[in-house]
Amino acid sequence: MPDESAVTSQDRFSHLQYTIKRPFWSFFGRKYYVHAPDGSVVMFLKHPLMKLRQEFTIYTDDTETAPLLTIKARNVIAMNMAHDVFDSATGEKTGSIRSRGMKSIIRDTWDILDANDQVVGLMEEVGAAMLRRFLKFLPGRHKIELNGQLFATLRQPFRFFVKELDLDLSPGGGKLDARFAVGCALLALMKESAREES
């Protein structure tokens, strides 16, 4: 018989759409739930608020017993902060994402790096980014490009109390590693949350 848990783990990253939600009440750290198109929870992350170096583990659910991904910041403080995304089971680095420092003050922008730290794409905030710095309730949008081609979009629908982000991998035909894309989306949503609470 096939290993059912392995099939389930693989299926978590087989979707073209995901919805990430952060409940309004998140004590002792912000909680993020990643939902499949049918509404089921396929991933969970609790972001500790007081940790000096940013390192997050993404689990299958909020029991936090089965890790899926690990996101690690390379430095405690840096102008161009880089995060590496690892598969927790294999230790494989699925990619890295690095902020563009000063440019992100006006428009959130990250470089996407391959295993050799070469820039192969970007994740960038689109739309009225500057206006959103003043009207923080306005929903955000981002795009993920590789080699100049659109591979995914992130869209933040307007919601009261719940922070939400829709990740769509269909522009790239599912060719973008969903593990890495979910990691990128979580970093974008954390940046949104931090800015709105500042």
Buried (B, 14 or more C-beta within 10 A) or exposed (E): EEEEEEEEBEEBBEBBEBBBBBEEEBEEBBBBBBBBEEEEBBBBBBBEEEEEEBEBBBBBBEEEEBBBBBBBBBEEEEEBBBBBBBBBEEEEBBBBBBBBEEEBEEBBBBBBBEEEEEEBBBBBBBBEBEEBEEEEEBBBBBBBBBEEEEBBBBBBEEEEEEBBBBBBBEBBEBEBBBBBBBBBBBBBBBBBBEEEEE
